[in-house]
Amino acid sequence: MKTYLIKNAQIVNEGKILYGDVLLKGGRIEKIEGIIDDLGEEIDATGQYLLPGAIDDQVHFREPGLTHKGNIYTESRAAVAGGITSYMEMPNTQPPALSQALLADKYAIATESSLANYSFFMGTSNTNYEEVMKTDLGNVCGLKIFMGSSTGNLLVDDDNTLRKIFANFPGLIATHCEDEQTIKDNLAKYRNDYGAEEMPAKVHPLIRNSEACYKSSAFAVGMAKEYGTRLHVLHISTAIETQLFDNTLPLEKKHITAEACIHHLWFTDEDYAEKGFFIKWNPAIKTAHDRTEIWNALLDGRIDVIATDHAPHTYEEKLKPYEQASSGGPLVQHALVAMMEKHRQGRISLEHIVEKMCHNPAILFRIPERGFIREGYKADLVLVNPNQPWTVSNQNILYKCKWSPFEGQQFHAAVTHTWVSGHLAYRNGAFDESRWGERLRFRN
């Protein structure tokens, strides 16, 4: 593997920004600072920030079965261009990953098509407990439970099944928390008010409201406390949910953790008027107050990681009436630069961005040798130019669906280089696809 010497970088790592050089050799970080020999290809990083590669713990890359929306190749490519070097993908594909054989099929696809490092969650249903308990925790990131609406057979709404899994599964459980009955009751009300074909986007956070989210999240947290489960609650969308989590323990000692997503940190319900169903996500984007409290929880340590919940749909699927319009949107290409924009606005420090997008996912999921800039670690690295303005447009969107909720947004920072396990996979708009990413491993 090629050797690289990154010169004159501002290295953002472990709560500090240091000026120096980094040598990459054999796919790993060979040396930091004090480098005398001019070895390998030299990359001048003057004026740029060198970050660990971001680790996205929640994506939907749509393969197998939904590849008209996206696939592992196209979406991992977009992720790498956005500075995400590793991802964990969800089980709601077609067929859903509800057996070890189907899970293995997804790994086989990624081995030959993922430009980023990868892992896949095992899926859960009301009836696949035996398959769930076969999960290899050294080679699989965790178990995903949809405690709210999902596709196919992935909704787990049987109380006995949930308790059995929470009591016995020895690894990390990641949950989508929305109370199904609350959503159904709210949907009936607004369908009656507007008519099934006329419901506007603004009703989405009223149907999938704070009550639905809190009721389900509180139930999951309560079970995790009862059984000592390693629980990770995904995409917190409400102020009240932030009260379920604490910041009194270091992340290494927490067994209940939480995630915030880019869209809940950026948009509010006021944006539905302009963006419509293009910002329709589950859980829904809610009020400015909810967004403020999610930010507060993120910065004070109650929320541990930033992720994307990248979930592409076609443009046409987003134009359908409310109940048919697909929920979710593409984000991996723009997540890091969106957070860099928030840094420029004074909302978050660079050190916090790296903590929440790089360090903490590695700690939380117990991923060895990644997520930090340390000698001997895998060389997952990103160079970001903070002063290279560009505007998101159809011409530079890399998602297979070819749209973005950020279309028309100007970002002032740009990802210029991305190394994946020492391979320079992306450089100034060009890809090197001569090597694929690696399967993530886990300490359990």
C-alpha positions as CSV (number, residue, x, y, z in Angstrom):
1,M,0.0,0.0,0.0
2,K,1.2,3.5,-0.9
3,T,3.0,5.7,1.7
4,Y,1.8,9.3,2.3
5,L,3.3,12.1,4.2
6,I,0.7,14.7,5.2
7,K,2.6,18.0,5.8
8,N,1.7,21.1,7.7
9,A,-1.8,20.0,8.9
10,Q,-3.9,21.4,11.7
11,I,-4.6,18.0,13.4
12,V,-7.9,17.9,15.3
13,N,-7.8,15.0,17.7
14,E,-8.6,14.2,21.3
15,G,-9.7,17.6,22.4
16,K,-6.8,19.5,20.8
17,I,-5.7,21.2,17.6
18,L,-2.0,20.7,16.9
19,Y,0.1,21.8,13.9
20,G,2.2,19.0,12.4
21,D,2.9,16.2,10.0
22,V,1.4,12.7,9.8
23,L,3.1,9.7,8.0
24,L,0.8,6.9,6.7
25,K,2.4,3.6,5.9
26,G,1.0,0.1,5.3
27,G,-2.5,1.3,5.8
28,R,-1.8,2.7,9.3
29,I,-0.7,5.9,10.9
30,E,3.0,5.3,11.2
31,K,4.2,8.5,12.9
32,I,2.8,11.8,14.1
33,E,5.1,14.8,14.2
34,G,8.9,14.7,14.4
35,I,9.1,13.3,10.8
36,I,12.4,14.0,9.2
37,D,12.5,11.7,6.2
38,D,10.5,12.7,3.2
39,L,8.8,9.3,2.6
40,G,6.2,8.5,0.0
41,E,3.8,11.0,-1.7
42,E,3.8,14.3,0.1
43,I,0.4,16.0,0.6
44,D,0.7,19.7,1.5
45,A,-2.1,20.3,4.0
46,T,-1.3,24.0,4.8
47,G,-4.4,25.8,5.9
48,Q,-6.4,22.6,6.2
49,Y,-7.7,20.5,9.1
50,L,-6.8,16.8,9.4
51,L,-9.6,14.8,11.1
52,P,-10.1,11.2,11.9
53,G,-12.5,9.7,9.4
54,A,-16.1,10.1,10.5
55,I,-18.0,6.9,11.7
56,D,-21.7,7.0,10.8
57,D,-23.6,4.6,13.0
58,Q,-26.9,4.8,11.1
59,V,-27.3,4.6,7.3
60,H,-29.7,2.9,4.9
61,F,-27.9,2.1,1.7
62,R,-30.9,0.1,0.2
63,E,-29.2,-3.0,-1.0
64,P,-30.5,-5.6,-1.6
65,G,-33.9,-5.1,-3.0
66,L,-34.3,-1.3,-3.1
67,T,-31.5,-0.4,-5.4
68,H,-33.5,2.0,-7.5
69,K,-33.0,4.4,-4.5
70,G,-29.3,3.7,-3.8
71,N,-26.9,0.9,-3.3
72,I,-23.8,0.1,-1.3
73,Y,-21.5,1.3,-4.1
74,T,-23.1,4.6,-4.8
75,E,-23.9,5.6,-1.2
76,S,-20.5,4.5,0.2
77,R,-18.9,6.6,-2.5
78,A,-20.9,9.6,-1.5
79,A,-20.0,8.9,2.1
80,V,-16.3,8.9,1.4
81,A,-16.6,12.2,-0.6
82,G,-18.2,13.6,2.6
83,G,-15.4,12.4,4.9
84,I,-17.3,9.4,6.3
85,T,-14.8,6.5,6.3
86,S,-16.9,3.9,8.1
87,Y,-20.6,3.2,8.4
88,M,-23.1,0.9,10.0
89,E,-26.1,0.0,7.8
90,M,-29.6,-0.9,8.9
91,P,-31.5,-4.1,8.2
92,N,-34.7,-2.7,6.5
93,T,-33.7,-3.8,3.0
94,Q,-35.7,-6.3,0.8
95,P,-35.6,-8.9,2.1
96,P,-34.9,-7.6,5.6
97,A,-31.8,-8.9,7.4
98,L,-33.7,-11.2,9.8
99,S,-31.5,-14.2,9.4
100,Q,-27.8,-14.8,9.7
101,A,-27.7,-16.0,6.1
102,L,-29.4,-12.8,4.8
103,L,-27.0,-10.7,6.9
104,A,-24.1,-12.6,5.4
105,D,-25.4,-11.8,1.9
106,K,-25.1,-8.0,2.7
107,Y,-21.5,-8.4,3.9
108,A,-20.7,-10.3,0.7
109,I,-22.0,-7.4,-1.4
110,A,-20.0,-4.8,0.6
111,T,-16.8,-6.9,0.2
112,E,-16.9,-6.2,-3.5
113,S,-18.5,-2.7,-3.7
114,S,-18.0,-0.6,-0.6
115,L,-15.5,2.2,-0.8
116,A,-15.9,2.9,2.9
117,N,-15.4,0.5,5.8
118,Y,-18.6,-1.2,6.8
119,S,-20.8,-3.1,9.2
120,F,-24.4,-4.2,9.1
121,F,-26.9,-4.4,12.0
122,M,-28.8,-7.7,12.5
123,G,-32.6,-7.1,12.2
124,T,-35.3,-8.1,14.7
125,S,-38.9,-9.2,14.3
126,N,-41.5,-10.6,16.7
127,T,-40.5,-14.1,15.6
128,N,-36.7,-14.4,14.9
129,Y,-35.3,-14.6,18.4
130,E,-33.2,-17.7,17.7
131,E,-31.6,-16.0,14.7
132,V,-30.9,-12.9,16.8
133,M,-29.1,-14.9,19.4
134,K,-26.7,-16.3,16.8
135,T,-25.2,-12.9,16.1
136,D,-21.4,-12.8,16.1
137,L,-20.7,-9.7,18.2
138,G,-17.0,-9.5,17.2
139,N,-18.0,-9.1,13.6
140,V,-21.5,-7.4,13.7
141,C,-22.1,-3.9,15.1
142,G,-25.3,-4.7,17.0
143,L,-29.0,-5.5,16.9
144,K,-31.5,-3.0,15.5
145,I,-35.1,-2.9,16.9
146,F,-37.8,-0.8,15.2
147,M,-40.1,0.1,18.1
148,G,-42.3,2.0,15.7
149,S,-43.4,1.7,12.1
150,S,-41.1,0.1,9.6
151,T,-41.1,-1.8,6.4
152,G,-41.8,-5.5,6.1
153,N,-41.7,-7.6,9.2
154,L,-39.3,-5.4,11.2
155,L,-41.8,-3.8,13.6
156,V,-41.3,-5.3,17.1
157,D,-44.4,-4.6,19.1
158,D,-44.8,-7.7,21.2
159,D,-43.9,-6.8,24.8
160,N,-42.8,-10.3,25.7
161,T,-40.5,-10.5,22.7
162,L,-38.9,-7.1,23.5
163,R,-38.3,-8.0,27.1
164,K,-36.8,-11.4,26.2
165,I,-34.4,-9.7,23.8
166,F,-33.5,-6.9,26.2
167,A,-32.9,-9.4,29.0
168,N,-30.8,-11.8,27.0
169,F,-29.0,-10.2,24.0
170,P,-25.4,-9.8,25.1
171,G,-24.4,-7.0,22.6
172,L,-25.5,-3.5,21.8
173,I,-29.2,-2.9,20.9
174,A,-30.0,0.2,18.7
175,T,-33.6,1.3,18.8
176,H,-35.9,3.4,16.6
177,C,-38.4,4.6,19.2
178,E,-41.9,5.8,18.3
179,D,-45.1,4.5,19.8
180,E,-47.2,2.9,17.1
181,Q,-50.6,3.4,18.7
182,T,-50.0,7.1,19.4
183,I,-49.1,7.6,15.7
184,K,-52.1,5.7,14.5
185,D,-54.5,7.8,16.7
186,N,-52.9,11.0,15.5
187,L,-53.0,9.9,11.8
188,A,-56.7,9.2,12.1
189,K,-57.3,12.7,13.5
190,Y,-55.4,14.5,10.8
191,R,-56.7,12.3,8.0
192,N,-60.2,13.3,9.1
193,D,-59.2,17.0,9.3
194,Y,-57.6,17.3,5.9
195,G,-58.6,14.2,3.9
196,A,-56.2,11.4,3.1
197,E,-54.9,13.0,-0.1
198,E,-54.5,16.6,1.2
199,M,-52.5,16.3,4.4
200,P,-49.6,18.8,4.2
201,A,-46.0,18.2,5.3
202,K,-46.6,20.4,8.4
203,V,-48.8,17.7,10.0
204,H,-45.9,15.2,10.1
205,P,-44.5,16.3,13.5
206,L,-48.0,16.5,14.8
207,I,-48.7,12.9,13.8
208,R,-45.3,11.6,14.9
209,N,-45.3,13.9,17.9
210,S,-43.2,14.3,21.0
211,E,-45.6,12.0,23.0
212,A,-45.0,9.1,20.5
213,C,-41.3,9.5,20.7
214,Y,-41.0,10.0,24.5
215,K,-43.4,7.1,25.3
216,S,-41.3,4.6,23.3
217,S,-37.9,6.0,24.3
218,A,-38.8,6.0,28.0
219,F,-40.0,2.4,27.6
220,A,-36.8,1.3,26.0
221,V,-34.6,3.1,28.6
222,G,-36.7,1.6,31.4
223,M,-36.2,-1.9,30.1
224,A,-32.4,-1.3,29.6
225,K,-32.2,-0.1,33.2
226,E,-34.1,-3.2,34.4
227,Y,-32.1,-5.7,32.5
228,G,-28.7,-3.9,32.2
229,T,-28.9,-3.8,28.4
230,R,-26.4,-1.9,26.3
231,L,-29.0,0.4,24.6
232,H,-28.4,3.0,22.0
233,V,-31.4,5.2,21.2
234,L,-31.2,6.5,17.7
235,H,-32.2,9.9,16.2
236,I,-33.4,11.8,19.3
237,S,-35.9,14.4,17.9
238,T,-37.6,16.0,21.0
239,A,-36.6,18.1,23.9
240,I,-38.3,15.9,26.4
241,E,-36.4,12.8,25.3
242,T,-33.1,14.4,26.2
243,Q,-34.1,14.2,29.8
244,L,-33.8,10.4,29.7
245,F,-30.0,10.5,29.3
246,D,-27.3,11.6,31.6
247,N,-23.7,12.9,31.4
248,T,-22.4,11.8,34.8
249,L,-20.4,8.9,33.5
250,P,-17.7,8.7,30.8
251,L,-18.9,7.1,27.6
252,E,-16.8,4.0,28.2
253,K,-18.9,3.3,31.3
254,K,-22.4,4.2,30.0
255,H,-24.7,1.3,29.0
256,I,-27.5,3.7,27.8
257,T,-26.5,6.1,25.1
258,A,-28.1,8.4,22.5
259,E,-27.6,9.8,19.0
260,A,-28.5,13.0,17.3
261,C,-28.9,13.3,13.5
262,I,-27.9,16.1,11.1
263,H,-31.4,16.9,10.1
264,H,-32.7,17.3,13.6
265,L,-29.7,19.6,14.3
266,W,-30.3,21.7,11.2
267,F,-34.0,22.0,10.3
268,T,-37.2,22.8,12.2
269,D,-40.9,22.5,11.6
270,E,-40.8,26.0,10.0
271,D,-38.9,24.5,7.1
272,Y,-41.7,22.2,6.0
273,A,-43.3,25.2,4.2
274,E,-40.3,25.4,1.8
275,K,-39.0,21.8,1.8
276,G,-42.2,19.8,2.1
277,F,-41.8,16.0,2.1
278,F,-38.1,16.4,1.2
279,I,-37.5,16.8,4.9
280,K,-40.0,14.1,5.9
281,W,-38.1,11.8,8.3
282,N,-39.2,9.3,10.9
283,P,-38.9,10.5,13.7
284,A,-40.2,13.9,12.4
285,I,-38.3,17.2,12.5
286,K,-40.0,19.2,15.2
287,T,-39.8,22.7,16.7
288,A,-37.0,25.2,17.2
289,H,-37.2,24.5,20.9
290,D,-36.7,20.8,20.3
291,R,-33.7,21.5,18.1
292,T,-32.2,23.8,20.7
293,E,-32.5,21.2,23.4
294,I,-31.0,18.5,21.2
295,W,-28.0,20.8,20.7
296,N,-27.7,21.4,24.4
297,A,-27.8,17.7,25.2
298,L,-25.3,17.0,22.5
299,L,-22.8,19.6,23.8
300,D,-23.2,18.7,27.5
301,G,-22.7,15.0,26.9
302,R,-26.2,13.5,27.3
303,I,-26.2,12.8,23.6
304,D,-23.1,10.9,22.5
305,V,-22.8,10.8,18.7
306,I,-23.8,12.6,15.6
307,A,-25.1,10.4,12.7
308,T,-27.0,10.9,9.5
309,D,-29.8,8.3,9.2
310,H,-29.0,8.6,5.5
311,A,-32.1,7.1,3.8
312,P,-32.4,7.9,0.1
313,H,-35.6,7.8,-1.9
314,T,-36.3,8.8,-5.4
315,Y,-37.5,12.3,-6.2
316,E,-40.8,10.9,-7.5
317,E,-41.4,9.0,-4.2
318,K,-41.1,12.3,-2.3
319,L,-43.8,13.9,-4.5
320,K,-46.6,11.5,-3.5
321,P,-49.4,12.5,-1.0
322,Y,-48.5,12.4,2.7
323,E,-49.2,8.8,3.5
324,Q,-47.5,7.5,0.4
325,A,-44.5,10.0,0.4
326,S,-41.5,8.1,1.6
327,S,-39.8,9.1,4.9
328,G,-36.1,9.7,4.9
329,G,-33.4,11.5,2.9
330,P,-29.8,11.4,1.7
331,L,-27.2,13.0,4.0
332,V,-23.8,11.2,4.0
333,Q,-22.1,13.5,1.5
334,H,-23.0,16.7,3.4
335,A,-23.0,15.7,7.0
336,L,-19.5,16.8,7.9
337,V,-19.6,20.0,6.0
338,A,-22.9,20.8,7.6
339,M,-21.3,20.5,11.0
340,M,-18.4,22.6,9.8
341,E,-20.9,25.3,8.8
342,K,-22.3,25.1,12.3
343,H,-18.7,25.5,13.6
344,R,-18.3,28.6,11.4
345,Q,-21.5,30.0,13.0
346,G,-20.1,29.4,16.5
347,R,-22.5,26.6,17.4
348,I,-19.9,23.8,17.9
349,S,-16.2,23.6,18.2
350,L,-14.0,21.5,15.8
351,E,-13.0,19.4,18.8
352,H,-16.6,18.6,19.6
353,I,-17.3,17.7,16.0
354,V,-14.5,15.2,16.0
355,E,-15.6,13.9,19.4
356,K,-19.2,13.3,18.3
357,M,-18.5,12.0,14.8
358,C,-15.3,10.1,15.1
359,H,-14.1,9.4,18.7
360,N,-17.4,8.6,20.3
361,P,-18.8,6.1,17.7
362,A,-15.5,4.2,18.0
363,I,-15.8,4.1,21.8
364,L,-19.5,3.4,22.0
365,F,-19.4,0.5,19.5
366,R,-16.0,-0.7,20.8
367,I,-14.3,-0.4,17.4
368,P,-10.5,-1.1,17.8
369,E,-7.9,1.1,16.1
370,R,-10.2,3.5,14.4
371,G,-11.8,6.9,15.2
372,F,-8.6,8.6,16.5
373,I,-5.4,9.9,15.0
374,R,-2.9,7.7,16.9
375,E,0.2,6.0,15.9
376,G,-0.5,2.4,14.9
377,Y,-4.2,3.0,14.3
378,K,-5.8,2.4,10.9
379,A,-5.3,5.4,8.6
380,D,-8.9,6.6,8.3
381,L,-8.4,10.3,7.8
382,V,-10.0,13.3,6.2
383,L,-8.5,16.6,5.1
384,V,-11.0,19.6,5.2
385,N,-10.4,23.0,3.7
386,P,-12.4,25.4,5.9
387,N,-12.2,28.1,3.2
388,Q,-13.3,26.5,0.0
389,P,-16.9,27.6,-0.6
390,W,-19.3,25.6,-2.8
391,T,-23.0,25.2,-3.3
392,V,-24.9,22.0,-3.3
393,S,-26.5,21.4,-6.7
394,N,-27.7,18.5,-8.9
395,Q,-24.3,18.7,-10.7
396,N,-22.3,17.8,-7.6
397,I,-24.7,15.5,-5.7
398,L,-23.3,11.9,-5.7
399,Y,-26.3,10.0,-4.2
400,K,-28.0,7.7,-6.7
401,C,-31.3,9.5,-6.0
402,K,-29.6,12.8,-7.3
403,W,-31.3,15.2,-4.8
404,S,-30.5,16.6,-1.4
405,P,-32.4,18.5,1.3
406,F,-29.4,20.9,1.2
407,E,-29.8,21.7,-2.5
408,G,-29.0,25.4,-2.9
409,Q,-27.1,25.6,0.4
410,Q,-23.7,27.1,0.3
411,F,-21.1,25.5,2.5
412,H,-17.8,27.2,3.3
413,A,-15.8,24.1,4.0
414,A,-15.0,21.2,1.6
415,V,-13.6,17.7,2.0
416,T,-10.5,17.5,-0.2
417,H,-8.9,14.1,0.7
418,T,-10.3,11.0,2.3
419,W,-8.1,8.0,3.3
420,V,-9.9,4.7,4.0
421,S,-7.6,2.2,5.9
422,G,-4.6,4.0,4.3
423,H,-6.0,4.0,0.8
424,L,-6.5,7.5,-0.7
425,A,-10.0,6.9,-1.9
426,Y,-11.0,10.5,-2.7
427,R,-8.9,13.5,-3.8
428,N,-10.3,16.8,-5.0
429,G,-13.4,15.3,-6.6
430,A,-11.7,12.2,-8.0
431,F,-12.1,8.6,-6.7
432,D,-9.5,5.8,-6.6
433,E,-11.6,2.6,-6.5
434,S,-8.7,0.2,-6.7
435,R,-9.3,-0.9,-3.1
436,W,-12.5,-1.5,-1.2
437,G,-13.1,-0.6,2.5
438,E,-12.6,-3.1,5.3
439,R,-15.2,-4.9,7.5
440,L,-15.3,-3.4,10.9
441,R,-14.5,-5.5,13.9
442,F,-15.7,-5.0,17.5
443,R,-14.5,-5.7,21.0
444,N,-17.2,-7.3,23.1
